[in-house]
């Protein structure tokens, strides 16, 4: 039974053979070869790393959301580990379905609004 | 920040608000400026959500979306 997985790749922008796009394509086809059904690919592009990795300050982020057999995951993980142009990779099981960032952003906007209301009502309490 | 006064779990209150390692903007509210995870006694998060939150923060740290240690001064 295939399961839902997410793979986040952080590609070294300087070391990636050819271009970052090629590296991403290579992993897309690698996943395909391992019988994965691609659901979504999200290119976040280059962003600053929260901390330095191998003297690099930035990396190129790509998120793959796909369905695959659990047995294929070890191989995918190994391929990422051996690849020097990958600064970091993360494979996770999407237990509650795929989360997209767009959805999440809406939720934050709502929460921030709720916070404002909270603060306003608290001030009133203090006055009373 | 009124860290000490929140009584209810944010994530129980708001079902739309999902905890996800990709969503650094949500996670950032639950770490100190140094990058440490804030204990749930201060944030009011319930045990279950704190656990999910912890996992997400650790994942985010691994892929360098969040710092393990950050400079205290901004």
N, CA and C atoms of all chains as a GROMACS GRO file, in nm:
protein
  606
    1UNK      N    1   0.084  -0.122   0.000
    1UNK     CA    2   0.000   0.000   0.000
    1UNK      C    3   0.087   0.126   0.000
    2UNK      N    4   0.072   0.209  -0.102
    2UNK     CA    5   0.153   0.332  -0.103
    2UNK      C    6   0.109   0.428   0.007
    3UNK      N    7   0.205   0.505   0.055
    3UNK     CA    8   0.174   0.604   0.157
    3UNK      C    9   0.214   0.743   0.110
    4UNK      N   10   0.164   0.842   0.179
    4UNK     CA   11   0.196   0.982   0.143
    4UNK      C   12   0.327   1.024   0.207
    5UNK      N   13   0.417   1.074   0.124
    5UNK     CA   14   0.545   1.120   0.176
    5UNK      C   15   0.576   1.261   0.130
    6UNK      N   16   0.662   1.326   0.207
    6UNK     CA   17   0.712   1.456   0.165
    6UNK      C   18   0.864   1.451   0.170
    7UNK      N   19   0.925   1.504   0.067
    7UNK     CA   20   1.071   1.515   0.065
    7UNK      C   21   1.108   1.661   0.047
    8UNK      N   22   1.184   1.714   0.140
    8UNK     CA   23   1.235   1.850   0.125
    8UNK      C   24   1.383   1.841   0.095
    9UNK      N   25   1.424   1.904  -0.012
    9UNK     CA   26   1.564   1.905  -0.050
    9UNK      C   27   1.621   2.045  -0.034
   10UNK      N   28   1.738   2.054   0.026
   10UNK     CA   29   1.808   2.182   0.029
   10UNK      C   30   1.932   2.164  -0.058
   11UNK      N   31   1.928   2.226  -0.174
   11UNK     CA   32   2.036   2.209  -0.272
   11UNK      C   33   2.138   2.321  -0.256
   12UNK      N   34   2.264   2.280  -0.262
   12UNK     CA   35   2.373   2.376  -0.257
   12UNK      C   36   2.374   2.451  -0.391
   13UNK      N   37   2.354   2.581  -0.385
   13UNK     CA   38   2.342   2.657  -0.509
   13UNK      C   39   2.476   2.668  -0.583
   14UNK      N   40   2.584   2.652  -0.510
   14UNK     CA   41   2.714   2.665  -0.576
   14UNK      C   42   2.768   2.533  -0.627
   15UNK      N   43   2.731   2.425  -0.559
   15UNK     CA   44   2.789   2.296  -0.594
   15UNK      C   45   2.704   2.215  -0.691
   16UNK      N   46   2.576   2.252  -0.703
   16UNK     CA   47   2.486   2.174  -0.788
   16UNK      C   48   2.543   2.163  -0.929
   17UNK      N   49   2.560   2.039  -0.974
   17UNK     CA   50   2.612   2.016  -1.109
   17UNK      C   51   2.512   2.074  -1.209
   18UNK      N   52   2.564   2.146  -1.305
   18UNK     CA   53   2.475   2.214  -1.399
   18UNK      C   54   2.402   2.321  -1.321
   19UNK      N   55   2.273   2.310  -1.311
   19UNK     CA   56   2.199   2.410  -1.236
   19UNK      C   57   2.116   2.341  -1.129
   20UNK      N   58   2.059   2.422  -1.043
   20UNK     CA   59   1.972   2.368  -0.938
   20UNK      C   60   1.852   2.300  -1.003
   21UNK      N   61   1.801   2.361  -1.109
   21UNK     CA   62   1.685   2.304  -1.178
   21UNK      C   63   1.712   2.161  -1.224
   22UNK      N   64   1.832   2.140  -1.276
   22UNK     CA   65   1.867   2.006  -1.322
   22UNK      C   66   1.869   1.906  -1.207
   23UNK      N   67   1.925   1.952  -1.095
   23UNK     CA   68   1.930   1.866  -0.977
   23UNK      C   69   1.789   1.828  -0.934
   24UNK      N   70   1.702   1.927  -0.932
   24UNK     CA   71   1.564   1.901  -0.892
   24UNK      C   72   1.498   1.802  -0.988
   25UNK      N   73   1.522   1.823  -1.118
   25UNK     CA   74   1.466   1.731  -1.219
   25UNK      C   75   1.517   1.589  -1.198
   26UNK      N   76   1.646   1.582  -1.163
   26UNK     CA   77   1.707   1.450  -1.143
   26UNK      C   78   1.636   1.375  -1.030
   27UNK      N   79   1.604   1.449  -0.925
   27UNK     CA   80   1.535   1.384  -0.814
   27UNK      C   81   1.391   1.352  -0.847
   28UNK      N   82   1.333   1.435  -0.932
   28UNK     CA   83   1.196   1.408  -0.975
   28UNK      C   84   1.193   1.275  -1.050
   29UNK      N   85   1.290   1.256  -1.140
   29UNK     CA   86   1.290   1.131  -1.216
   29UNK      C   87   1.332   1.012  -1.129
   30UNK      N   88   1.421   1.041  -1.032
   30UNK     CA   89   1.461   0.935  -0.939
   30UNK      C   90   1.340   0.882  -0.863
   31UNK      N   91   1.256   0.975  -0.818
   31UNK     CA   92   1.136   0.935  -0.747
   31UNK      C   93   1.044   0.854  -0.839
   32UNK      N   94   1.034   0.900  -0.963
   32UNK     CA   95   0.952   0.830  -1.062
   32UNK      C   96   1.000   0.687  -1.082
   33UNK      N   97   1.132   0.671  -1.093
   33UNK     CA   98   1.190   0.538  -1.112
   33UNK      C   99   1.159   0.444  -0.997
   34UNK      N  100   1.147   0.501  -0.879
   34UNK     CA  101   1.119   0.419  -0.761
   34UNK      C  102   0.969   0.397  -0.741
   35UNK      N  103   0.894   0.429  -0.844
   35UNK     CA  104   0.751   0.402  -0.841
   35UNK      C  105   0.667   0.504  -0.765
   36UNK      N  106   0.722   0.623  -0.746
   36UNK     CA  107   0.646   0.724  -0.673
   36UNK      C  108   0.549   0.796  -0.766
   37UNK      N  109   0.433   0.828  -0.713
   37UNK     CA  110   0.337   0.908  -0.789
   37UNK      C  111   0.344   1.050  -0.734
   38UNK      N  112   0.391   1.141  -0.819
   38UNK     CA  113   0.411   1.279  -0.775
   38UNK      C  114   0.276   1.348  -0.758
   39UNK      N  115   0.257   1.410  -0.645
   39UNK     CA  116   0.133   1.482  -0.621
   39UNK      C  117   0.155   1.631  -0.643
   40UNK      N  118   0.269   1.677  -0.595
   40UNK     CA  119   0.296   1.821  -0.603
   40UNK      C  120   0.445   1.846  -0.587
   41UNK      N  121   0.495   1.940  -0.666
   41UNK     CA  122   0.633   1.985  -0.646
   41UNK      C  123   0.629   2.134  -0.621
   42UNK      N  124   0.692   2.174  -0.514
   42UNK     CA  125   0.687   2.314  -0.476
   42UNK      C  126   0.830   2.368  -0.470
   43UNK      N  127   0.862   2.458  -0.560
   43UNK     CA  128   0.994   2.519  -0.559
   43UNK      C  129   0.988   2.644  -0.474
   44UNK      N  130   1.056   2.643  -0.361
   44UNK     CA  131   1.055   2.763  -0.277
   44UNK      C  132   1.162   2.861  -0.323
   45UNK      N  133   1.257   2.809  -0.396
   45UNK     CA  134   1.366   2.893  -0.443
   45UNK      C  135   1.474   2.909  -0.337
   46UNK      N  136   1.563   3.002  -0.364
   46UNK     CA  137   1.677   3.021  -0.274
   46UNK      C  138   1.637   3.100  -0.152
   47UNK      N  139   1.671   3.047  -0.038
   47UNK     CA  140   1.651   3.125   0.085
   47UNK      C  141   1.770   3.112   0.177
   48UNK      N  142   1.773   3.206   0.269
   48UNK     CA  143   1.883   3.211   0.362
   48UNK      C  144   1.869   3.096   0.461
   49UNK      N  145   1.978   3.028   0.492
   49UNK     CA  146   1.974   2.920   0.590
   49UNK      C  147   1.973   2.980   0.730
   50UNK      N  148   1.906   2.912   0.821
   50UNK     CA  149   1.899   2.962   0.959
   50UNK      C  150   2.034   2.952   1.026
   51UNK      N  151   2.117   2.864   0.976
   51UNK     CA  152   2.255   2.853   1.025
   51UNK      C  153   2.342   2.804   0.910
   52UNK      N  154   2.469   2.824   0.924
   52UNK     CA  155   2.562   2.791   0.818
   52UNK      C  156   2.577   2.639   0.804
   53UNK      N  157   2.572   2.589   0.682
   53UNK     CA  158   2.596   2.447   0.658
   53UNK      C  159   2.709   2.438   0.556
   54UNK      N  160   2.815   2.372   0.593
   54UNK     CA  161   2.932   2.359   0.506
   54UNK      C  162   2.972   2.492   0.442
   55UNK      N  163   2.979   2.592   0.527
   55UNK     CA  164   3.020   2.727   0.487
   55UNK      C  165   2.923   2.797   0.393
   56UNK      N  166   2.804   2.740   0.377
   56UNK     CA  167   2.706   2.803   0.289
   56UNK      C  168   2.604   2.881   0.372
   57UNK      N  169   2.569   2.998   0.320
   57UNK     CA  170   2.472   3.082   0.390
   57UNK      C  171   2.331   3.064   0.335
   58UNK      N  172   2.323   3.011   0.212
   58UNK     CA  173   2.191   2.996   0.151
   58UNK      C  174   2.178   2.865   0.076
   59UNK      N  175   2.055   2.826   0.057
   59UNK     CA  176   2.029   2.701  -0.012
   59UNK      C  177   1.901   2.713  -0.092
   60UNK      N  178   1.884   2.622  -0.186
   60UNK     CA  179   1.764   2.624  -0.268
   60UNK      C  180   1.669   2.514  -0.220
   61UNK      N  181   1.550   2.555  -0.179
   61UNK     CA  182   1.454   2.461  -0.121
   61UNK      C  183   1.353   2.411  -0.224
   62UNK      N  184   1.330   2.280  -0.221
   62UNK     CA  185   1.225   2.222  -0.304
   62UNK      C  186   1.150   2.119  -0.221
   63UNK      N  187   1.020   2.123  -0.234
   63UNK     CA  188   0.936   2.027  -0.163
   63UNK      C  189   0.868   1.934  -0.263
   64UNK      N  190   0.884   1.805  -0.242
   64UNK     CA  191   0.815   1.706  -0.325
   64UNK      C  192   0.709   1.640  -0.239
   65UNK      N  193   0.589   1.632  -0.290
   65UNK     CA  194   0.485   1.559  -0.219
   65UNK      C  195   0.443   1.445  -0.310
   66UNK      N  196   0.453   1.324  -0.259
   66UNK     CA  197   0.430   1.209  -0.347
   66UNK      C  198   0.379   1.089  -0.269
   67UNK      N  199   0.332   0.991  -0.346
   67UNK     CA  200   0.289   0.865  -0.285
   67UNK      C  201   0.388   0.758  -0.329
   68UNK      N  202   0.430   0.679  -0.233
   68UNK     CA  203   0.527   0.575  -0.268
   68UNK      C  204   0.513   0.458  -0.172
   69UNK      N  205   0.572   0.347  -0.213
   69UNK     CA  206   0.577   0.230  -0.126
   69UNK      C  207   0.682   0.258  -0.018
   70UNK      N  208   0.653   0.220   0.106
   70UNK     CA  209   0.750   0.242   0.213
   70UNK      C  210   0.887   0.183   0.183
   71UNK      N  211   0.890   0.075   0.106
   71UNK     CA  212   1.017   0.010   0.076
   71UNK      C  213   1.108   0.095  -0.013
   72UNK      N  214   1.050   0.191  -0.084
   72UNK     CA  215   1.129   0.273  -0.176
   72UNK      C  216   1.200   0.387  -0.102
   73UNK      N  217   1.154   0.416   0.019
   73UNK     CA  218   1.202   0.534   0.090
   73UNK      C  219   1.350   0.525   0.128
   74UNK      N  220   1.392   0.407   0.172
   74UNK     CA  221   1.531   0.391   0.213
   74UNK      C  222   1.626   0.426   0.100
   75UNK      N  223   1.592   0.382  -0.020
   75UNK     CA  224   1.676   0.410  -0.136
   75UNK      C  225   1.681   0.558  -0.168
   76UNK      N  226   1.567   0.622  -0.161
   76UNK     CA  227   1.560   0.765  -0.188
   76UNK      C  228   1.645   0.841  -0.086
   77UNK      N  229   1.630   0.803   0.037
   77UNK     CA  230   1.705   0.865   0.146
   77UNK      C  231   1.855   0.849   0.124
   78UNK      N  232   1.895   0.730   0.084
   78UNK     CA  233   2.036   0.700   0.060
   78UNK      C  234   2.092   0.786  -0.053
   79UNK      N  235   2.015   0.796  -0.160
   79UNK     CA  236   2.058   0.876  -0.275
   79UNK      C  237   2.084   1.020  -0.233
   80UNK      N  238   1.997   1.073  -0.149
   80UNK     CA  239   2.012   1.212  -0.103
   80UNK      C  240   2.136   1.225  -0.016
   81UNK      N  241   2.159   1.125   0.065
   81UNK     CA  242   2.270   1.132   0.159
   81UNK      C  243   2.405   1.129   0.086
   82UNK      N  244   2.410   1.053  -0.023
   82UNK     CA  245   2.536   1.040  -0.095
   82UNK      C  246   2.566   1.159  -0.185
   83UNK      N  247   2.463   1.236  -0.213
   83UNK     CA  248   2.479   1.348  -0.306
   83UNK      C  249   2.537   1.470  -0.234
   84UNK      N  250   2.653   1.511  -0.279
   84UNK     CA  251   2.718   1.623  -0.210
   84UNK      C  252   2.654   1.758  -0.241
   85UNK      N  253   2.578   1.764  -0.347
   85UNK     CA  254   2.514   1.892  -0.378
   85UNK      C  255   2.386   1.914  -0.295
   86UNK      N  256   2.351   1.813  -0.215
   86UNK     CA  257   2.236   1.827  -0.125
   86UNK      C  258   2.288   1.863   0.014
   87UNK      N  259   2.254   1.982   0.059
   87UNK     CA  260   2.301   2.026   0.191
   87UNK      C  261   2.224   1.954   0.301
   88UNK      N  262   2.094   1.944   0.281
   88UNK     CA  263   2.008   1.878   0.378
   88UNK      C  264   1.891   1.817   0.304
   89UNK      N  265   1.841   1.706   0.358
   89UNK     CA  266   1.717   1.652   0.303
   89UNK      C  267   1.634   1.598   0.418
   90UNK      N  268   1.505   1.595   0.396
   90UNK     CA  269   1.414   1.548   0.500
   90UNK      C  270   1.302   1.471   0.434
   91UNK      N  271   1.289   1.345   0.471
   91UNK     CA  272   1.178   1.265   0.420
   91UNK      C  273   1.083   1.241   0.535
   92UNK      N  274   0.958   1.277   0.519
   92UNK     CA  275   0.864   1.250   0.626
   92UNK      C  276   0.737   1.186   0.572
   93UNK      N  277   0.671   1.116   0.660
   93UNK     CA  278   0.544   1.054   0.630
   93UNK      C  279   0.437   1.159   0.658
   94UNK      N  280   0.357   1.191   0.558
   94UNK     CA  281   0.252   1.291   0.578
   94UNK      C  282   0.130   1.221   0.640
   95UNK      N  283   0.126   1.226   0.773
   95UNK     CA  284   0.024   1.148   0.842
   95UNK      C  285  -0.117   1.206   0.828
   96UNK      N  286  -0.123   1.337   0.824
   96UNK     CA  287  -0.255   1.400   0.815
   96UNK      C  288  -0.280   1.462   0.679
   97UNK      N  289  -0.233   1.394   0.578
   97UNK     CA  290  -0.249   1.447   0.442
   97UNK      C  291  -0.146   1.554   0.415
   98UNK      N  292  -0.140   1.598   0.290
   98UNK     CA  293  -0.040   1.696   0.252
   98UNK      C  294  -0.082   1.836   0.297
   99UNK      N  295   0.015   1.906   0.356
   99UNK     CA  296  -0.010   2.044   0.394
   99UNK      C  297   0.060   2.134   0.294
  100UNK      N  298  -0.012   2.227   0.241
  100UNK     CA  299   0.055   2.323   0.155
  100UNK      C  300   0.073   2.452   0.232
  101UNK      N  301   0.169   2.528   0.190
  101UNK     CA  302   0.199   2.651   0.263
  101UNK      C  303   0.090   2.755   0.247
  102UNK      N  304   0.024   2.752   0.134
  102UNK     CA  305  -0.081   2.850   0.107
  102UNK      C  306  -0.191   2.839   0.212
  103UNK      N  307  -0.233   2.715   0.233
  103UNK     CA  308  -0.335   2.687   0.334
  103UNK      C  309  -0.293   2.742   0.470
  104UNK      N  310  -0.169   2.713   0.503
  104UNK     CA  311  -0.117   2.751   0.632
  104UNK      C  312  -0.116   2.902   0.648
  105UNK      N  313  -0.081   2.972   0.543
  105UNK     CA  314  -0.075   3.117   0.549
  105UNK      C  315  -0.210   3.178   0.586
  106UNK      N  316  -0.314   3.122   0.528
  106UNK     CA  317  -0.448   3.171   0.558
  106UNK      C  318  -0.475   3.156   0.707
  107UNK      N  319  -0.435   3.039   0.760
  107UNK     CA  320  -0.457   3.011   0.901
  107UNK      C  321  -0.384   3.112   0.990
  108UNK      N  322  -0.264   3.150   0.953
  108UNK     CA  323  -0.189   3.246   1.034
  108UNK      C  324  -0.256   3.381   1.032
  109UNK      N  325  -0.294   3.423   0.913
  109UNK     CA  326  -0.358   3.553   0.900
  109UNK      C  327  -0.478   3.559   0.994
  110UNK      N  328  -0.554   3.450   0.998
  110UNK     CA  329  -0.671   3.445   1.086
  110UNK      C  330  -0.630   3.451   1.231
  111UNK      N  331  -0.524   3.381   1.262
  111UNK     CA  332  -0.480   3.377   1.400
  111UNK      C  333  -0.429   3.513   1.446
  112UNK      N  334  -0.355   3.580   1.359
  112UNK     CA  335  -0.304   3.711   1.396
  112UNK      C  336  -0.417   3.808   1.422
  113UNK      N  337  -0.522   3.795   1.343
  113UNK     CA  338  -0.640   3.877   1.364
  113UNK      C  339  -0.699   3.849   1.501
  114UNK      N  340  -0.711   3.721   1.532
  114UNK     CA  341  -0.767   3.679   1.660
  114UNK      C  342  -0.685   3.735   1.776
  115UNK      N  343  -0.554   3.739   1.757
  115UNK     CA  344  -0.466   3.793   1.860
  115UNK      C  345  -0.496   3.939   1.890
  116UNK      N  346  -0.518   4.014   1.782
  116UNK     CA  347  -0.546   4.156   1.799
  116UNK      C  348  -0.671   4.175   1.883
  117UNK      N  349  -0.770   4.093   1.855
  117UNK     CA  350  -0.896   4.102   1.929
  117UNK      C  351  -0.872   4.069   2.077
  118UNK      N  352  -0.795   3.964   2.099
  118UNK     CA  353  -0.761   3.924   2.236
  118UNK      C  354  -0.701   4.039   2.315
  119UNK      N  355  -0.601   4.102   2.252
  119UNK     CA  356  -0.533   4.210   2.320
  119UNK      C  357  -0.627   4.325   2.352
  120UNK      N  358  -0.713   4.355   2.255
  120UNK     CA  359  -0.808   4.465   2.274
  120UNK      C  360  -0.899   4.438   2.393
  121UNK      N  361  -0.951   4.315   2.402
  121UNK     CA  362  -1.044   4.285   2.510
  121UNK      C  363  -0.972   4.283   2.645
  122UNK      N  364  -0.845   4.246   2.643
  122UNK     CA  365  -0.771   4.245   2.768
  122UNK      C  366  -0.753   4.385   2.824
  123UNK      N  367  -0.725   4.475   2.734
  123UNK     CA  368  -0.708   4.615   2.776
  123UNK      C  369  -0.834   4.665   2.845
  124UNK      N  370  -0.947   4.629   2.787
  124UNK     CA  371  -1.072   4.671   2.847
  124UNK      C  372  -1.086   4.617   2.989
  125UNK      N  373  -1.048   4.491   3.004
  125UNK     CA  374  -1.055   4.430   3.136
  125UNK      C  375  -0.973   4.509   3.239
  126UNK      N  376  -0.855   4.547   3.196
  126UNK     CA  377  -0.765   4.620   3.285
  126UNK      C  378  -0.828   4.751   3.332
  127UNK      N  379  -0.894   4.817   3.237
  127UNK     CA  380  -0.955   4.945   3.272
  127UNK      C  381  -1.066   4.927   3.374
  128UNK      N  382  -1.144   4.820   3.353
  128UNK     CA  383  -1.257   4.793   3.442
  128UNK      C  384  -1.204   4.744   3.578
  129UNK      N  385   0.493   4.068   2.499
  129UNK     CA  386   0.431   3.935   2.486
  129UNK      C  387   0.366   3.891   2.617
  130UNK      N  388   0.245   3.846   2.609
  130UNK     CA  389   0.179   3.803   2.732
  130UNK      C  390   0.187   3.652   2.743
  131UNK      N  391   0.309   3.604   2.743
  131UNK     CA  392   0.338   3.462   2.742
  131UNK      C  393   0.277   3.388   2.860
  132UNK      N  394   0.278   3.452   2.975
  132UNK     CA  395   0.234   3.383   3.095
  132UNK      C  396   0.083   3.377   3.113
  133UNK      N  397   0.009   3.444   3.025
  133UNK     CA  398  -0.133   3.457   3.053
  133UNK      C  399  -0.225   3.374   2.964
  134UNK      N  400  -0.169   3.313   2.862
  134UNK     CA  401  -0.254   3.235   2.772
  134UNK      C  402  -0.298   3.108   2.843
  135UNK      N  403  -0.429   3.086   2.845
  135UNK     CA  404  -0.480   2.973   2.921
  135UNK      C  405  -0.509   2.852   2.834
  136UNK      N  406  -0.558   2.878   2.714
  136UNK     CA  407  -0.599   2.766   2.631
  136UNK      C  408  -0.500   2.736   2.521
  137UNK      N  409  -0.506   2.611   2.478
  137UNK     CA  410  -0.418   2.567   2.370
  137UNK      C  411  -0.462   2.631   2.238
  138UNK      N  412  -0.371   2.700   2.177
  138UNK     CA  413  -0.398   2.768   2.050
  138UNK      C  414  -0.451   2.673   1.943
  139UNK      N  415  -0.392   2.554   1.941
  139UNK     CA  416  -0.421   2.461   1.832
  139UNK      C  417  -0.552   2.387   1.855
  140UNK      N  418  -0.594   2.379   1.982
  140UNK     CA  419  -0.724   2.319   2.010
  140UNK      C  420  -0.834   2.419   1.976
  141UNK      N  421  -0.806   2.546   2.006
  141UNK     CA  422  -0.900   2.654   1.980
  141UNK      C  423  -0.926   2.669   1.831
  142UNK      N  424  -0.819   2.669   1.755
  142UNK     CA  425  -0.827   2.699   1.613
  142UNK      C  426  -0.788   2.576   1.532
  143UNK      N  427  -0.890   2.508   1.484
  143UNK     CA  428  -0.866   2.381   1.414
  143UNK      C  429  -0.800   2.402   1.277
  144UNK      N  430  -0.810   2.521   1.225
  144UNK     CA  431  -0.751   2.548   1.093
  144UNK      C  432  -0.600   2.563   1.103
  145UNK      N  433  -0.558   2.604   1.221
  145UNK     CA  434  -0.416   2.630   1.241
  145UNK      C  435  -0.342   2.497   1.258
  146UNK      N  436  -0.274   2.458   1.152
  146UNK     CA  437  -0.204   2.330   1.157
  146UNK      C  438  -0.059   2.349   1.197
  147UNK      N  439  -0.004   2.250   1.264
  147UNK     CA  440   0.137   2.253   1.300
  147UNK      C  441   0.212   2.180   1.191
  148UNK      N  442   0.299   2.250   1.124
  148UNK     CA  443   0.371   2.189   1.014
  148UNK      C  444   0.514   2.240   1.013
  149UNK      N  445   0.607   2.151   0.988
  149UNK     CA  446   0.748   2.192   0.992
  149UNK      C  447   0.782   2.297   0.887
  150UNK      N  448   0.703   2.301   0.779
  150UNK     CA  449   0.730   2.396   0.672
  150UNK      C  450   0.687   2.537   0.710
  151UNK      N  451   0.596   2.541   0.806
  151UNK     CA  452   0.538   2.670   0.838
  151UNK      C  453   0.609   2.738   0.954
  152UNK      N  454   0.719   2.795   0.919
  152UNK     CA  455   0.808   2.856   1.015
  152UNK      C  456   0.742   2.974   1.088
  153UNK      N  457   0.650   3.039   1.020
  153UNK     CA  458   0.587   3.157   1.080
  153UNK      C  459   0.505   3.123   1.204
  154UNK      N  460   0.441   3.006   1.201
  154UNK     CA  461   0.366   2.963   1.318
  154UNK      C  462   0.462   2.915   1.426
  155UNK      N  463   0.560   2.837   1.385
  155UNK     CA  464   0.653   2.776   1.480
  155UNK      C  465   0.732   2.883   1.557
  156UNK      N  466   0.763   2.991   1.488
  156UNK     CA  467   0.848   3.094   1.548
  156UNK      C  468   0.788   3.154   1.675
  157UNK      N  469   0.655   3.148   1.683
  157UNK     CA  470   0.590   3.203   1.801
  157UNK      C  471   0.611   3.114   1.924
  158UNK      N  472   0.659   2.995   1.902
  158UNK     CA  473   0.673   2.902   2.013
  158UNK      C  474   0.818   2.874   2.050
  159UNK      N  475   0.906   2.958   2.003
  159UNK     CA  476   1.046   2.951   2.046
  159UNK      C  477   1.088   3.089   2.097
  160UNK      N  478   1.189   3.089   2.184
  160UNK     CA  479   1.240   3.216   2.233
  160UNK      C  480   1.325   3.280   2.125
  161UNK      N  481   1.369   3.403   2.148
  161UNK     CA  482   1.451   3.467   2.045
  161UNK      C  483   1.587   3.398   2.032
  162UNK      N  484   1.622   3.323   2.135
  162UNK     CA  485   1.744   3.242   2.128
  162UNK      C  486   1.722   3.113   2.049
  163UNK      N  487   1.596   3.080   2.025
  163UNK     CA  488   1.566   2.962   1.947
  163UNK      C  489   1.522   2.842   2.028
  164UNK      N  490   1.510   2.861   2.161
  164UNK     CA  491   1.467   2.749   2.246
  164UNK      C  492   1.315   2.734   2.241
  165UNK      N  493   1.270   2.611   2.251
  165UNK     CA  494   1.126   2.584   2.253
  165UNK      C  495   1.070   2.632   2.386
  166UNK      N  496   0.964   2.710   2.379
  166UNK     CA  497   0.903   2.764   2.501
  166UNK      C  498   0.819   2.655   2.569
  167UNK      N  499   0.837   2.634   2.699
  167UNK     CA  500   0.761   2.529   2.767
  167UNK      C  501   0.611   2.555   2.762
  168UNK      N  502   0.535   2.447   2.767
  168UNK     CA  503   0.392   2.465   2.748
  168UNK      C  504   0.324   2.532   2.867
  169UNK      N  505   0.392   2.532   2.981
  169UNK     CA  506   0.333   2.603   3.094
  169UNK      C  507   0.327   2.753   3.066
  170UNK      N  508   0.407   2.798   2.972
  170UNK     CA  509   0.406   2.940   2.938
  170UNK      C  510   0.317   2.972   2.819
  171UNK      N  511   0.303   2.877   2.730
  171UNK     CA  512   0.224   2.905   2.610
  171UNK      C  513   0.081   2.854   2.622
  172UNK      N  514   0.058   2.764   2.717
  172UNK     CA  515  -0.076   2.710   2.736
  172UNK      C  516  -0.110   2.598   2.638
  173UNK      N  517  -0.016   2.558   2.559
  173UNK     CA  518  -0.039   2.450   2.462
  173UNK      C  519  -0.066   2.318   2.536
  174UNK      N  520  -0.159   2.240   2.486
  174UNK     CA  521  -0.190   2.113   2.551
  174UNK      C  522  -0.079   2.012   2.521
  175UNK      N  523  -0.077   1.905   2.597
  175UNK     CA  524   0.031   1.807   2.585
  175UNK      C  525   0.043   1.751   2.444
  176UNK      N  526  -0.070   1.718   2.386
  176UNK     CA  527  -0.066   1.657   2.254
  176UNK      C  528  -0.009   1.753   2.150
  177UNK      N  529  -0.057   1.875   2.154
  177UNK     CA  530  -0.010   1.971   2.053
  177UNK      C  531   0.133   2.014   2.077
  178UNK      N  532   0.174   2.017   2.204
  178UNK     CA  533   0.313   2.052   2.233
  178UNK      C  534   0.406   1.948   2.172
  179UNK      N  535   0.362   1.824   2.178
  179UNK     CA  536   0.442   1.714   2.124
  179UNK      C  537   0.455   1.727   1.972
  180UNK      N  538   0.341   1.756   1.908
  180UNK     CA  539   0.342   1.771   1.762
  180UNK      C  540   0.428   1.892   1.725
  181UNK      N  541   0.415   1.996   1.805
  181UNK     CA  542   0.490   2.119   1.784
  181UNK      C  543   0.641   2.094   1.795
  182UNK      N  544   0.677   2.021   1.897
  182UNK     CA  545   0.818   1.988   1.920
  182UNK      C  546   0.876   1.916   1.798
  183UNK      N  547   0.801   1.820   1.748
  183UNK     CA  548   0.846   1.744   1.632
  183UNK      C  549   0.865   1.837   1.512
  184UNK      N  550   0.770   1.924   1.493
  184UNK     CA  551   0.776   2.016   1.378
  184UNK      C  552   0.895   2.111   1.390
  185UNK      N  553   0.918   2.161   1.510
  185UNK     CA  554   1.031   2.254   1.529
  185UNK      C  555   1.163   2.183   1.502
  186UNK      N  556   1.173   2.061   1.549
  186UNK     CA  557   1.296   1.986   1.528
  186UNK      C  558   1.319   1.956   1.380
  187UNK      N  559   1.213   1.929   1.310
  187UNK     CA  560   1.226   1.906   1.165
  187UNK      C  561   1.268   2.034   1.095
  188UNK      N  562   1.206   2.143   1.135
  188UNK     CA  563   1.237   2.272   1.073
  188UNK      C  564   1.383   2.309   1.099
  189UNK      N  565   1.432   2.274   1.216
  189UNK     CA  566   1.571   2.302   1.247
  189UNK      C  567   1.664   2.221   1.159
  190UNK      N  568   1.628   2.097   1.137
  190UNK     CA  569   1.714   2.010   1.057
  190UNK      C  570   1.737   2.065   0.917
  191UNK      N  571   1.633   2.116   0.854
  191UNK     CA  572   1.650   2.168   0.718
  191UNK      C  573   1.682   2.317   0.719
  192UNK      N  574   1.728   2.365   0.833
  192UNK     CA  575   1.776   2.504   0.844
  192UNK      C  576   1.670   2.611   0.816
  193UNK      N  577   1.545   2.576   0.845
  193UNK     CA  578   1.441   2.678   0.836
  193UNK      C  579   1.438   2.758   0.965
  194UNK      N  580   1.479   2.691   1.073
  194UNK     CA  581   1.486   2.756   1.203
  194UNK      C  582   1.622   2.727   1.264
  195UNK      N  583   1.668   2.816   1.351
  195UNK     CA  584   1.799   2.794   1.412
  195UNK      C  585   1.793   2.696   1.530
  196UNK      N  586   1.901   2.626   1.552
  196UNK     CA  587   1.915   2.548   1.676
  196UNK      C  588   1.950   2.646   1.788
  197UNK      N  589   2.040   2.736   1.756
  197UNK     CA  590   2.080   2.841   1.849
  197UNK      C  591   2.084   2.971   1.770
  198UNK      N  592   2.021   3.074   1.824
  198UNK     CA  593   2.025   3.202   1.755
  198UNK      C  594   2.088   3.306   1.844
  199UNK      N  595   2.139   3.409   1.784
  199UNK     CA  596   2.195   3.519   1.863
  199UNK      C  597   2.083   3.587   1.938
  200UNK      N  598   2.111   3.620   2.063
  200UNK     CA  599   2.008   3.680   2.147
  200UNK      C  600   1.971   3.820   2.102
  201UNK      N  601   2.067   3.894   2.055
  201UNK     CA  602   2.038   4.032   2.013
  201UNK      C  603   1.986   4.033   1.870
  202UNK      N  604   1.881   4.109   1.847
  202UNK     CA  605   1.824   4.115   1.713
  202UNK      C  606   1.876   4.236   1.636
   0.00000   0.00000   0.00000
